[in-house]
């Protein structure tokens, strides 16, 4: 299973709201990438709370395992243990 379906399933299972942005489809994708400091592997998951990214160090970069994604969501406080 690829990344997006994994995240979608995790979000459904744990009642998490997840938003997706396909920046390749944006007319100003270069500005978008710069504004959000999006350098690194794709797909990329950023953790926001109250309109601010918790930390760039906590991003998920790349198509990682379902277990890794769940553990990261727990660590970031989006899934209660």
mmCIF file of the N, C-alpha and C atoms, coordinates in Angstrom:
data_MODEL
# 
_entry.id   MODEL 
# 
loop_
_atom_site.group_PDB 
_atom_site.id 
_atom_site.type_symbol 
_atom_site.label_atom_id 
_atom_site.label_alt_id 
_atom_site.label_comp_id 
_atom_site.label_asym_id 
_atom_site.label_entity_id 
_atom_site.label_seq_id 
_atom_site.pdbx_PDB_ins_code 
_atom_site.Cartn_x 
_atom_site.Cartn_y 
_atom_site.Cartn_z 
_atom_site.occupancy 
_atom_site.B_iso_or_equiv 
_atom_site.pdbx_formal_charge 
_atom_site.auth_seq_id 
_atom_site.auth_comp_id 
_atom_site.auth_asym_id 
_atom_site.auth_atom_id 
_atom_site.pdbx_PDB_model_num 
ATOM 1   N N  . UNK A 1 1  ? 0.852   -1.171 0.000  1.00 0.00 ? 1  UNK A N  1 
ATOM 2   C CA . UNK A 1 1  ? 0.000   0.000  0.000  1.00 0.00 ? 1  UNK A CA 1 
ATOM 3   C C  . UNK A 1 1  ? 0.904   1.243  0.000  1.00 0.00 ? 1  UNK A C  1 
ATOM 4   N N  . UNK A 1 2  ? 0.540   2.224  -0.800 1.00 0.00 ? 2  UNK A N  1 
ATOM 5   C CA . UNK A 1 2  ? 1.327   3.452  -0.847 1.00 0.00 ? 2  UNK A CA 1 
ATOM 6   C C  . UNK A 1 2  ? 0.972   4.363  0.324  1.00 0.00 ? 2  UNK A C  1 
ATOM 7   N N  . UNK A 1 3  ? 1.707   5.450  0.449  1.00 0.00 ? 3  UNK A N  1 
ATOM 8   C CA . UNK A 1 3  ? 1.623   6.303  1.637  1.00 0.00 ? 3  UNK A CA 1 
ATOM 9   C C  . UNK A 1 3  ? 0.232   6.902  1.872  1.00 0.00 ? 3  UNK A C  1 
ATOM 10  N N  . UNK A 1 4  ? -0.328  7.529  0.864  1.00 0.00 ? 4  UNK A N  1 
ATOM 11  C CA . UNK A 1 4  ? -1.610  8.223  1.066  1.00 0.00 ? 4  UNK A CA 1 
ATOM 12  C C  . UNK A 1 4  ? -2.702  7.268  1.565  1.00 0.00 ? 4  UNK A C  1 
ATOM 13  N N  . UNK A 1 5  ? -2.891  6.097  0.961  1.00 0.00 ? 5  UNK A N  1 
ATOM 14  C CA . UNK A 1 5  ? -3.895  5.168  1.506  1.00 0.00 ? 5  UNK A CA 1 
ATOM 15  C C  . UNK A 1 5  ? -3.594  4.727  2.938  1.00 0.00 ? 5  UNK A C  1 
ATOM 16  N N  . UNK A 1 6  ? -2.302  4.564  3.278  1.00 0.00 ? 6  UNK A N  1 
ATOM 17  C CA . UNK A 1 6  ? -1.954  4.191  4.650  1.00 0.00 ? 6  UNK A CA 1 
ATOM 18  C C  . UNK A 1 6  ? -2.373  5.288  5.621  1.00 0.00 ? 6  UNK A C  1 
ATOM 19  N N  . UNK A 1 7  ? -2.033  6.527  5.299  1.00 0.00 ? 7  UNK A N  1 
ATOM 20  C CA . UNK A 1 7  ? -2.384  7.641  6.184  1.00 0.00 ? 7  UNK A CA 1 
ATOM 21  C C  . UNK A 1 7  ? -3.893  7.807  6.274  1.00 0.00 ? 7  UNK A C  1 
ATOM 22  N N  . UNK A 1 8  ? -4.573  7.649  5.156  1.00 0.00 ? 8  UNK A N  1 
ATOM 23  C CA . UNK A 1 8  ? -6.040  7.756  5.156  1.00 0.00 ? 8  UNK A CA 1 
ATOM 24  C C  . UNK A 1 8  ? -6.655  6.708  6.075  1.00 0.00 ? 8  UNK A C  1 
ATOM 25  N N  . UNK A 1 9  ? -6.164  5.482  6.013  1.00 0.00 ? 9  UNK A N  1 
ATOM 26  C CA . UNK A 1 9  ? -6.686  4.404  6.861  1.00 0.00 ? 9  UNK A CA 1 
ATOM 27  C C  . UNK A 1 9  ? -6.386  4.670  8.333  1.00 0.00 ? 9  UNK A C  1 
ATOM 28  N N  . UNK A 1 10 ? -5.179  5.121  8.628  1.00 0.00 ? 10 UNK A N  1 
ATOM 29  C CA . UNK A 1 10 ? -4.810  5.453  10.011 1.00 0.00 ? 10 UNK A CA 1 
ATOM 30  C C  . UNK A 1 10 ? -5.699  6.572  10.533 1.00 0.00 ? 10 UNK A C  1 
ATOM 31  N N  . UNK A 1 11 ? -5.921  7.602  9.717  1.00 0.00 ? 11 UNK A N  1 
ATOM 32  C CA . UNK A 1 11 ? -6.764  8.729  10.122 1.00 0.00 ? 11 UNK A CA 1 
ATOM 33  C C  . UNK A 1 11 ? -8.186  8.259  10.426 1.00 0.00 ? 11 UNK A C  1 
ATOM 34  N N  . UNK A 1 12 ? -8.714  7.375  9.603  1.00 0.00 ? 12 UNK A N  1 
ATOM 35  C CA . UNK A 1 12 ? -10.064 6.839  9.832  1.00 0.00 ? 12 UNK A CA 1 
ATOM 36  C C  . UNK A 1 12 ? -10.102 5.996  11.104 1.00 0.00 ? 12 UNK A C  1 
ATOM 37  N N  . UNK A 1 13 ? -9.102  5.155  11.289 1.00 0.00 ? 13 UNK A N  1 
ATOM 38  C CA . UNK A 1 13 ? -9.074  4.261  12.457 1.00 0.00 ? 13 UNK A CA 1 
ATOM 39  C C  . UNK A 1 13 ? -8.970  5.018  13.776 1.00 0.00 ? 13 UNK A C  1 
ATOM 40  N N  . UNK A 1 14 ? -8.246  6.138  13.768 1.00 0.00 ? 14 UNK A N  1 
ATOM 41  C CA . UNK A 1 14 ? -7.985  6.874  15.007 1.00 0.00 ? 14 UNK A CA 1 
ATOM 42  C C  . UNK A 1 14 ? -8.726  8.208  15.102 1.00 0.00 ? 14 UNK A C  1 
ATOM 43  N N  . UNK A 1 15 ? -9.561  8.523  14.118 1.00 0.00 ? 15 UNK A N  1 
ATOM 44  C CA . UNK A 1 15 ? -10.344 9.756  14.166 1.00 0.00 ? 15 UNK A CA 1 
ATOM 45  C C  . UNK A 1 15 ? -9.500  11.020 14.053 1.00 0.00 ? 15 UNK A C  1 
ATOM 46  N N  . UNK A 1 16 ? -8.490  10.982 13.209 1.00 0.00 ? 16 UNK A N  1 
ATOM 47  C CA . UNK A 1 16 ? -7.586  12.115 13.016 1.00 0.00 ? 16 UNK A CA 1 
ATOM 48  C C  . UNK A 1 16 ? -7.986  12.850 11.739 1.00 0.00 ? 16 UNK A C  1 
ATOM 49  N N  . UNK A 1 17 ? -7.938  14.171 11.765 1.00 0.00 ? 17 UNK A N  1 
ATOM 50  C CA . UNK A 1 17 ? -8.174  14.956 10.565 1.00 0.00 ? 17 UNK A CA 1 
ATOM 51  C C  . UNK A 1 17 ? -6.844  15.168 9.847  1.00 0.00 ? 17 UNK A C  1 
ATOM 52  N N  . UNK A 1 18 ? -6.810  14.782 8.575  1.00 0.00 ? 18 UNK A N  1 
ATOM 53  C CA . UNK A 1 18 ? -5.603  14.905 7.764  1.00 0.00 ? 18 UNK A CA 1 
ATOM 54  C C  . UNK A 1 18 ? -5.965  15.672 6.502  1.00 0.00 ? 18 UNK A C  1 
ATOM 55  N N  . UNK A 1 19 ? -5.103  16.616 6.115  1.00 0.00 ? 19 UNK A N  1 
ATOM 56  C CA . UNK A 1 19 ? -5.293  17.388 4.894  1.00 0.00 ? 19 UNK A CA 1 
ATOM 57  C C  . UNK A 1 19 ? -4.153  17.057 3.939  1.00 0.00 ? 19 UNK A C  1 
ATOM 58  N N  . UNK A 1 20 ? -4.476  16.981 2.647  1.00 0.00 ? 20 UNK A N  1 
ATOM 59  C CA . UNK A 1 20 ? -3.490  16.661 1.625  1.00 0.00 ? 20 UNK A CA 1 
ATOM 60  C C  . UNK A 1 20 ? -3.322  17.846 0.693  1.00 0.00 ? 20 UNK A C  1 
ATOM 61  N N  . UNK A 1 21 ? -2.085  18.102 0.302  1.00 0.00 ? 21 UNK A N  1 
ATOM 62  C CA . UNK A 1 21 ? -1.795  19.131 -0.687 1.00 0.00 ? 21 UNK A CA 1 
ATOM 63  C C  . UNK A 1 21 ? -0.887  18.503 -1.740 1.00 0.00 ? 21 UNK A C  1 
ATOM 64  N N  . UNK A 1 22 ? -1.338  18.545 -2.990 1.00 0.00 ? 22 UNK A N  1 
ATOM 65  C CA . UNK A 1 22 ? -0.519  18.080 -4.100 1.00 0.00 ? 22 UNK A CA 1 
ATOM 66  C C  . UNK A 1 22 ? 0.127   19.317 -4.707 1.00 0.00 ? 22 UNK A C  1 
ATOM 67  N N  . UNK A 1 23 ? 1.320   19.672 -4.213 1.00 0.00 ? 23 UNK A N  1 
ATOM 68  C CA . UNK A 1 23 ? 1.911   20.937 -4.627 1.00 0.00 ? 23 UNK A CA 1 
ATOM 69  C C  . UNK A 1 23 ? 2.367   20.940 -6.073 1.00 0.00 ? 23 UNK A C  1 
ATOM 70  N N  . UNK A 1 24 ? 2.407   19.799 -6.732 1.00 0.00 ? 24 UNK A N  1 
ATOM 71  C CA . UNK A 1 24 ? 2.708   19.772 -8.163 1.00 0.00 ? 24 UNK A CA 1 
ATOM 72  C C  . UNK A 1 24 ? 1.584   20.405 -8.978 1.00 0.00 ? 24 UNK A C  1 
ATOM 73  N N  . UNK A 1 25 ? 0.405   20.469 -8.400 1.00 0.00 ? 25 UNK A N  1 
ATOM 74  C CA . UNK A 1 25 ? -0.747  21.041 -9.097 1.00 0.00 ? 25 UNK A CA 1 
ATOM 75  C C  . UNK A 1 25 ? -0.946  22.526 -8.799 1.00 0.00 ? 25 UNK A C  1 
ATOM 76  N N  . UNK A 1 26 ? -0.139  23.078 -7.925 1.00 0.00 ? 26 UNK A N  1 
ATOM 77  C CA . UNK A 1 26 ? -0.268  24.492 -7.585 1.00 0.00 ? 26 UNK A CA 1 
ATOM 78  C C  . UNK A 1 26 ? 0.403   25.360 -8.641 1.00 0.00 ? 26 UNK A C  1 
ATOM 79  N N  . UNK A 1 27 ? -0.222  26.484 -8.966 1.00 0.00 ? 27 UNK A N  1 
ATOM 80  C CA . UNK A 1 27 ? 0.362   27.385 -9.967 1.00 0.00 ? 27 UNK A CA 1 
ATOM 81  C C  . UNK A 1 27 ? 1.602   28.084 -9.438 1.00 0.00 ? 27 UNK A C  1 
ATOM 82  N N  . UNK A 1 28 ? 1.694   28.243 -8.127 1.00 0.00 ? 28 UNK A N  1 
ATOM 83  C CA . UNK A 1 28 ? 2.849   28.907 -7.509 1.00 0.00 ? 28 UNK A CA 1 
ATOM 84  C C  . UNK A 1 28 ? 3.607   27.928 -6.608 1.00 0.00 ? 28 UNK A C  1 
ATOM 85  N N  . UNK A 1 29 ? 3.860   26.732 -7.121 1.00 0.00 ? 29 UNK A N  1 
ATOM 86  C CA . UNK A 1 29 ? 4.444   25.689 -6.275 1.00 0.00 ? 29 UNK A CA 1 
ATOM 87  C C  . UNK A 1 29 ? 5.815   26.078 -5.732 1.00 0.00 ? 29 UNK A C  1 
ATOM 88  N N  . UNK A 1 30 ? 6.606   26.826 -6.484 1.00 0.00 ? 30 UNK A N  1 
ATOM 89  C CA . UNK A 1 30 ? 7.925   27.229 -5.982 1.00 0.00 ? 30 UNK A CA 1 
ATOM 90  C C  . UNK A 1 30 ? 7.787   28.102 -4.749 1.00 0.00 ? 30 UNK A C  1 
ATOM 91  N N  . UNK A 1 31 ? 6.836   29.043 -4.767 1.00 0.00 ? 31 UNK A N  1 
ATOM 92  C CA . UNK A 1 31 ? 6.596   29.900 -3.606 1.00 0.00 ? 31 UNK A CA 1 
ATOM 93  C C  . UNK A 1 31 ? 6.086   29.081 -2.425 1.00 0.00 ? 31 UNK A C  1 
ATOM 94  N N  . UNK A 1 32 ? 5.204   28.136 -2.696 1.00 0.00 ? 32 UNK A N  1 
ATOM 95  C CA . UNK A 1 32 ? 4.644   27.272 -1.657 1.00 0.00 ? 32 UNK A CA 1 
ATOM 96  C C  . UNK A 1 32 ? 5.752   26.464 -0.984 1.00 0.00 ? 32 UNK A C  1 
ATOM 97  N N  . UNK A 1 33 ? 6.614   25.865 -1.788 1.00 0.00 ? 33 UNK A N  1 
ATOM 98  C CA . UNK A 1 33 ? 7.711   25.057 -1.249 1.00 0.00 ? 33 UNK A CA 1 
ATOM 99  C C  . UNK A 1 33 ? 8.629   25.900 -0.372 1.00 0.00 ? 33 UNK A C  1 
ATOM 100 N N  . UNK A 1 34 ? 8.902   27.111 -0.815 1.00 0.00 ? 34 UNK A N  1 
ATOM 101 C CA . UNK A 1 34 ? 9.778   28.003 -0.057 1.00 0.00 ? 34 UNK A CA 1 
ATOM 102 C C  . UNK A 1 34 ? 9.124   28.441 1.251  1.00 0.00 ? 34 UNK A C  1 
ATOM 103 N N  . UNK A 1 35 ? 7.847   28.819 1.180  1.00 0.00 ? 35 UNK A N  1 
ATOM 104 C CA . UNK A 1 35 ? 7.136   29.313 2.368  1.00 0.00 ? 35 UNK A CA 1 
ATOM 105 C C  . UNK A 1 35 ? 7.086   28.266 3.477  1.00 0.00 ? 35 UNK A C  1 
ATOM 106 N N  . UNK A 1 36 ? 6.887   27.013 3.118  1.00 0.00 ? 36 UNK A N  1 
ATOM 107 C CA . UNK A 1 36 ? 6.754   25.957 4.112  1.00 0.00 ? 36 UNK A CA 1 
ATOM 108 C C  . UNK A 1 36 ? 8.040   25.147 4.288  1.00 0.00 ? 36 UNK A C  1 
ATOM 109 N N  . UNK A 1 37 ? 9.128   25.620 3.692  1.00 0.00 ? 37 UNK A N  1 
ATOM 110 C CA . UNK A 1 37 ? 10.424  24.970 3.834  1.00 0.00 ? 37 UNK A CA 1 
ATOM 111 C C  . UNK A 1 37 ? 10.329  23.479 3.501  1.00 0.00 ? 37 UNK A C  1 
ATOM 112 N N  . UNK A 1 38 ? 9.752   23.206 2.342  1.00 0.00 ? 38 UNK A N  1 
ATOM 113 C CA . UNK A 1 38 ? 9.526   21.821 1.941  1.00 0.00 ? 38 UNK A CA 1 
ATOM 114 C C  . UNK A 1 38 ? 10.671  21.321 1.076  1.00 0.00 ? 38 UNK A C  1 
ATOM 115 N N  . UNK A 1 39 ? 11.733  20.955 1.722  1.00 0.00 ? 39 UNK A N  1 
ATOM 116 C CA . UNK A 1 39 ? 12.851  20.330 1.040  1.00 0.00 ? 39 UNK A CA 1 
ATOM 117 C C  . UNK A 1 39 ? 13.045  18.970 1.677  1.00 0.00 ? 39 UNK A C  1 
ATOM 118 N N  . UNK A 1 40 ? 13.208  17.979 0.865  1.00 0.00 ? 40 UNK A N  1 
ATOM 119 C CA . UNK A 1 40 ? 13.373  16.630 1.389  1.00 0.00 ? 40 UNK A CA 1 
ATOM 120 C C  . UNK A 1 40 ? 12.564  15.646 0.581  1.00 0.00 ? 40 UNK A C  1 
ATOM 121 N N  . UNK A 1 41 ? 12.380  14.487 1.155  1.00 0.00 ? 41 UNK A N  1 
ATOM 122 C CA . UNK A 1 41 ? 11.689  13.400 0.469  1.00 0.00 ? 41 UNK A CA 1 
ATOM 123 C C  . UNK A 1 41 ? 10.187  13.636 0.418  1.00 0.00 ? 41 UNK A C  1 
ATOM 124 N N  . UNK A 1 42 ? 9.572   13.067 -0.600 1.00 0.00 ? 42 UNK A N  1 
ATOM 125 C CA . UNK A 1 42 ? 8.118   13.065 -0.683 1.00 0.00 ? 42 UNK A CA 1 
ATOM 126 C C  . UNK A 1 42 ? 7.664   11.620 -0.665 1.00 0.00 ? 42 UNK A C  1 
ATOM 127 N N  . UNK A 1 43 ? 6.482   11.374 -0.163 1.00 0.00 ? 43 UNK A N  1 
ATOM 128 C CA . UNK A 1 43 ? 5.566   12.324 0.464  1.00 0.00 ? 43 UNK A CA 1 
ATOM 129 C C  . UNK A 1 43 ? 6.127   12.844 1.789  1.00 0.00 ? 43 UNK A C  1 
ATOM 130 N N  . UNK A 1 44 ? 5.536   13.920 2.250  1.00 0.00 ? 44 UNK A N  1 
ATOM 131 C CA . UNK A 1 44 ? 5.981   14.534 3.500  1.00 0.00 ? 44 UNK A CA 1 
ATOM 132 C C  . UNK A 1 44 ? 4.767   14.865 4.352  1.00 0.00 ? 44 UNK A C  1 
ATOM 133 N N  . UNK A 1 45 ? 4.841   14.525 5.634  1.00 0.00 ? 45 UNK A N  1 
ATOM 134 C CA . UNK A 1 45 ? 3.781   14.838 6.583  1.00 0.00 ? 45 UNK A CA 1 
ATOM 135 C C  . UNK A 1 45 ? 4.295   15.868 7.567  1.00 0.00 ? 45 UNK A C  1 
ATOM 136 N N  . UNK A 1 46 ? 3.534   16.952 7.715  1.00 0.00 ? 46 UNK A N  1 
ATOM 137 C CA . UNK A 1 46 ? 3.859   18.005 8.668  1.00 0.00 ? 46 UNK A CA 1 
ATOM 138 C C  . UNK A 1 46 ? 2.809   17.984 9.761  1.00 0.00 ? 46 UNK A C  1 
ATOM 139 N N  . UNK A 1 47 ? 3.198   18.242 10.980 1.00 0.00 ? 47 UNK A N  1 
ATOM 140 C CA . UNK A 1 47 ? 2.272   18.232 12.110 1.00 0.00 ? 47 UNK A CA 1 
ATOM 141 C C  . UNK A 1 47 ? 1.991   19.664 12.553 1.00 0.00 ? 47 UNK A C  1 
ATOM 142 N N  . UNK A 1 48 ? 0.749   20.068 12.384 1.00 0.00 ? 48 UNK A N  1 
ATOM 143 C CA . UNK A 1 48 ? 0.329   21.417 12.755 1.00 0.00 ? 48 UNK A CA 1 
ATOM 144 C C  . UNK A 1 48 ? -0.630  21.361 13.925 1.00 0.00 ? 48 UNK A C  1 
ATOM 145 N N  . UNK A 1 49 ? -0.543  22.366 14.772 1.00 0.00 ? 49 UNK A N  1 
ATOM 146 C CA . UNK A 1 49 ? -1.464  22.524 15.887 1.00 0.00 ? 49 UNK A CA 1 
ATOM 147 C C  . UNK A 1 49 ? -1.680  24.012 16.092 1.00 0.00 ? 49 UNK A C  1 
ATOM 148 N N  . UNK A 1 50 ? -2.931  24.405 16.147 1.00 0.00 ? 50 UNK A N  1 
ATOM 149 C CA . UNK A 1 50 ? -3.284  25.817 16.297 1.00 0.00 ? 50 UNK A CA 1 
ATOM 150 C C  . UNK A 1 50 ? -2.641  26.682 15.215 1.00 0.00 ? 50 UNK A C  1 
ATOM 151 N N  . UNK A 1 51 ? -2.600  26.161 13.987 1.00 0.00 ? 51 UNK A N  1 
ATOM 152 C CA . UNK A 1 51 ? -2.100  26.931 12.854 1.00 0.00 ? 51 UNK A CA 1 
ATOM 153 C C  . UNK A 1 51 ? -0.600  27.026 12.717 1.00 0.00 ? 51 UNK A C  1 
ATOM 154 N N  . UNK A 1 52 ? 0.145   26.298 13.549 1.00 0.00 ? 52 UNK A N  1 
ATOM 155 C CA . UNK A 1 52 ? 1.605   26.364 13.482 1.00 0.00 ? 52 UNK A CA 1 
ATOM 156 C C  . UNK A 1 52 ? 2.192   24.956 13.448 1.00 0.00 ? 52 UNK A C  1 
ATOM 157 N N  . UNK A 1 53 ? 3.261   24.824 12.691 1.00 0.00 ? 53 UNK A N  1 
ATOM 158 C CA . UNK A 1 53 ? 3.944   23.530 12.649 1.00 0.00 ? 53 UNK A CA 1 
ATOM 159 C C  . UNK A 1 53 ? 4.644   23.296 13.976 1.00 0.00 ? 53 UNK A C  1 
ATOM 160 N N  . UNK A 1 54 ? 4.451   22.118 14.533 1.00 0.00 ? 54 UNK A N  1 
ATOM 161 C CA . UNK A 1 54 ? 5.060   21.800 15.827 1.00 0.00 ? 54 UNK A CA 1 
ATOM 162 C C  . UNK A 1 54 ? 6.578   21.874 15.743 1.00 0.00 ? 54 UNK A C  1 
ATOM 163 N N  . UNK A 1 55 ? 7.184   21.263 14.731 1.00 0.00 ? 55 UNK A N  1 
ATOM 164 C CA . UNK A 1 55 ? 8.636   21.336 14.531 1.00 0.00 ? 55 UNK A CA 1 
ATOM 165 C C  . UNK A 1 55 ? 8.969   20.681 13.196 1.00 0.00 ? 55 UNK A C  1 
ATOM 166 N N  . UNK A 1 56 ? 9.877   21.284 12.439 1.00 0.00 ? 56 UNK A N  1 
ATOM 167 C CA . UNK A 1 56 ? 10.307  20.669 11.182 1.00 0.00 ? 56 UNK A CA 1 
ATOM 168 C C  . UNK A 1 56 ? 11.056  19.368 11.450 1.00 0.00 ? 56 UNK A C  1 
ATOM 169 N N  . UNK A 1 57 ? 11.573  19.212 12.636 1.00 0.00 ? 57 UNK A N  1 
ATOM 170 C CA . UNK A 1 57 ? 12.312  17.997 12.979 1.00 0.00 ? 57 UNK A CA 1 
ATOM 171 C C  . UNK A 1 57 ? 11.411  16.783 13.151 1.00 0.00 ? 57 UNK A C  1 
ATOM 172 N N  . UNK A 1 58 ? 10.110  17.011 13.286 1.00 0.00 ? 58 UNK A N  1 
ATOM 173 C CA . UNK A 1 58 ? 9.170   15.915 13.521 1.00 0.00 ? 58 UNK A CA 1 
ATOM 174 C C  . UNK A 1 58 ? 8.412   15.486 12.270 1.00 0.00 ? 58 UNK A C  1 
ATOM 175 N N  . UNK A 1 59 ? 8.783   15.985 11.133 1.00 0.00 ? 59 UNK A N  1 
ATOM 176 C CA . UNK A 1 59 ? 8.109   15.618 9.886  1.00 0.00 ? 59 UNK A CA 1 
ATOM 177 C C  . UNK A 1 59 ? 8.353   14.149 9.553  1.00 0.00 ? 59 UNK A C  1 
ATOM 178 N N  . UNK A 1 60 ? 7.404   13.572 8.833  1.00 0.00 ? 60 UNK A N  1 
ATOM 179 C CA . UNK A 1 60 ? 7.593   12.237 8.263  1.00 0.00 ? 60 UNK A CA 1 
ATOM 180 C C  . UNK A 1 60 ? 7.954   12.461 6.802  1.00 0.00 ? 60 UNK A C  1 
ATOM 181 N N  . UNK A 1 61 ? 9.099   11.968 6.388  1.00 0.00 ? 61 UNK A N  1 
ATOM 182 C CA . UNK A 1 61 ? 9.542   12.138 5.010  1.00 0.00 ? 61 UNK A CA 1 
ATOM 183 C C  . UNK A 1 61 ? 9.722   10.785 4.355  1.00 0.00 ? 61 UNK A C  1 
ATOM 184 N N  . UNK A 1 62 ? 9.008   10.580 3.254  1.00 0.00 ? 62 UNK A N  1 
ATOM 185 C CA . UNK A 1 62 ? 9.100   9.333  2.508  1.00 0.00 ? 62 UNK A CA 1 
ATOM 186 C C  . UNK A 1 62 ? 7.951   8.396  2.829  1.00 0.00 ? 62 UNK A C  1 
ATOM 187 N N  . UNK A 1 63 ? 7.840   7.345  2.044  1.00 0.00 ? 63 UNK A N  1 
ATOM 188 C CA . UNK A 1 63 ? 6.772   6.353  2.190  1.00 0.00 ? 63 UNK A CA 1 
ATOM 189 C C  . UNK A 1 63 ? 7.212   5.309  3.211  1.00 0.00 ? 63 UNK A C  1 
ATOM 190 N N  . UNK A 1 64 ? 6.949   5.600  4.480  1.00 0.00 ? 64 UNK A N  1 
ATOM 191 C CA . UNK A 1 64 ? 7.389   4.737  5.572  1.00 0.00 ? 64 UNK A CA 1 
ATOM 192 C C  . UNK A 1 64 ? 6.288   3.764  5.984  1.00 0.00 ? 64 UNK A C  1 
ATOM 193 N N  . UNK A 1 65 ? 6.619   2.844  6.878  1.00 0.00 ? 65 UNK A N  1 
ATOM 194 C CA . UNK A 1 65 ? 5.688   1.789  7.284  1.00 0.00 ? 65 UNK A CA 1 
ATOM 195 C C  . UNK A 1 65 ? 4.510   2.352  8.087  1.00 0.00 ? 65 UNK A C  1 
ATOM 196 N N  . UNK A 1 66 ? 3.431   1.602  8.085  1.00 0.00 ? 66 UNK A N  1 
ATOM 197 C CA . UNK A 1 66 ? 2.242   1.975  8.846  1.00 0.00 ? 66 UNK A CA 1 
ATOM 198 C C  . UNK A 1 66 ? 2.571   2.092  10.340 1.00 0.00 ? 66 UNK A C  1 
ATOM 199 N N  . UNK A 1 67 ? 3.361   1.159  10.863 1.00 0.00 ? 67 UNK A N  1 
ATOM 200 C CA . UNK A 1 67 ? 3.740   1.217  12.278 1.00 0.00 ? 67 UNK A CA 1 
ATOM 201 C C  . UNK A 1 67 ? 4.523   2.477  12.600 1.00 0.00 ? 67 UNK A C  1 
ATOM 202 N N  . UNK A 1 68 ? 5.457   2.858  11.724 1.00 0.00 ? 68 UNK A N  1 
ATOM 203 C CA . UNK A 1 68 ? 6.237   4.075  11.947 1.00 0.00 ? 68 UNK A CA 1 
ATOM 204 C C  . UNK A 1 68 ? 5.319   5.296  11.975 1.00 0.00 ? 68 UNK A C  1 
ATOM 205 N N  . UNK A 1 69 ? 4.394   5.356  11.042 1.00 0.00 ? 69 UNK A N  1 
ATOM 206 C CA . UNK A 1 69 ? 3.461   6.490  10.958 1.00 0.00 ? 69 UNK A CA 1 
ATOM 207 C C  . UNK A 1 69 ? 2.623   6.578  12.232 1.00 0.00 ? 69 UNK A C  1 
ATOM 208 N N  . UNK A 1 70 ? 2.085   5.454  12.670 1.00 0.00 ? 70 UNK A N  1 
ATOM 209 C CA . UNK A 1 70 ? 1.271   5.435  13.896 1.00 0.00 ? 70 UNK A CA 1 
ATOM 210 C C  . UNK A 1 70 ? 2.094   5.891  15.092 1.00 0.00 ? 70 UNK A C  1 
ATOM 211 N N  . UNK A 1 71 ? 3.303   5.380  15.232 1.00 0.00 ? 71 UNK A N  1 
ATOM 212 C CA . UNK A 1 71 ? 4.159   5.776  16.363 1.00 0.00 ? 71 UNK A CA 1 
ATOM 213 C C  . UNK A 1 71 ? 4.480   7.264  16.327 1.00 0.00 ? 71 UNK A C  1 
ATOM 214 N N  . UNK A 1 72 ? 4.693   7.817  15.130 1.00 0.00 ? 72 UNK A N  1 
ATOM 215 C CA . UNK A 1 72 ? 4.974   9.253  15.010 1.00 0.00 ? 72 UNK A CA 1 
ATOM 216 C C  . UNK A 1 72 ? 3.739   10.066 15.401 1.00 0.00 ? 72 UNK A C  1 
ATOM 217 N N  . UNK A 1 73 ? 2.555   9.637  14.977 1.00 0.00 ? 73 UNK A N  1 
ATOM 218 C CA . UNK A 1 73 ? 1.319   10.327 15.365 1.00 0.00 ? 73 UNK A CA 1 
ATOM 219 C C  . UNK A 1 73 ? 1.123   10.262 16.877 1.00 0.00 ? 73 UNK A C  1 
ATOM 220 N N  . UNK A 1 74 ? 1.491   9.152  17.488 1.00 0.00 ? 74 UNK A N  1 
ATOM 221 C CA . UNK A 1 74 ? 1.414   9.037  18.952 1.00 0.00 ? 74 UNK A CA 1 
ATOM 222 C C  . UNK A 1 74 ? 2.395   9.994  19.605 1.00 0.00 ? 74 UNK A C  1 
ATOM 223 N N  . UNK A 1 75 ? 3.626   9.983  19.136 1.00 0.00 ? 75 UNK A N  1 
ATOM 224 C CA . UNK A 1 75 ? 4.660   10.848 19.693 1.00 0.00 ? 75 UNK A CA 1 
ATOM 225 C C  . UNK A 1 75 ? 4.264   12.331 19.601 1.00 0.00 ? 75 UNK A C  1 
ATOM 226 N N  . UNK A 1 76 ? 3.594   12.690 18.522 1.00 0.00 ? 76 UNK A N  1 
ATOM 227 C CA . UNK A 1 76 ? 3.202   14.076 18.305 1.00 0.00 ? 76 UNK A CA 1 
ATOM 228 C C  . UNK A 1 76 ? 1.892   14.441 19.034 1.00 0.00 ? 76 UNK A C  1 
ATOM 229 N N  . UNK A 1 77 ? 1.261   13.452 19.673 1.00 0.00 ? 77 UNK A N  1 
ATOM 230 C CA . UNK A 1 77 ? 0.070   13.702 20.458 1.00 0.00 ? 77 UNK A CA 1 
ATOM 231 C C  . UNK A 1 77 ? -1.232  13.671 19.692 1.00 0.00 ? 77 UNK A C  1 
ATOM 232 N N  . UNK A 1 78 ? -1.214  13.140 18.460 1.00 0.00 ? 78 UNK A N  1 
ATOM 233 C CA . UNK A 1 78 ? -2.430  13.067 17.663 1.00 0.00 ? 78 UNK A CA 1 
ATOM 234 C C  . UNK A 1 78 ? -3.158  11.743 17.850 1.00 0.00 ? 78 UNK A C  1 
ATOM 235 N N  . UNK A 1 79 ? -2.471  10.759 18.388 1.00 0.00 ? 79 UNK A N  1 
ATOM 236 C CA . UNK A 1 79 ? -3.079  9.475  18.754 1.00 0.00 ? 79 UNK A CA 1 
ATOM 237 C C  . UNK A 1 79 ? -2.761  9.220  20.211 1.00 0.00 ? 79 UNK A C  1 
ATOM 238 N N  . UNK A 1 80 ? -3.800  8.967  20.993 1.00 0.00 ? 80 UNK A N  1 
ATOM 239 C CA . UNK A 1 80 ? -3.585  8.649  22.403 1.00 0.00 ? 80 UNK A CA 1 
ATOM 240 C C  . UNK A 1 80 ? -3.226  7.187  22.543 1.00 0.00 ? 80 UNK A C  1 
ATOM 241 N N  . UNK A 1 81 ? -2.301  6.895  23.435 1.00 0.00 ? 81 UNK A N  1 
ATOM 242 C CA . UNK A 1 81 ? -1.874  5.516  23.641 1.00 0.00 ? 81 UNK A CA 1 
ATOM 243 C C  . UNK A 1 81 ? -2.803  4.803  24.584 1.00 0.00 ? 81 UNK A C  1 
# 
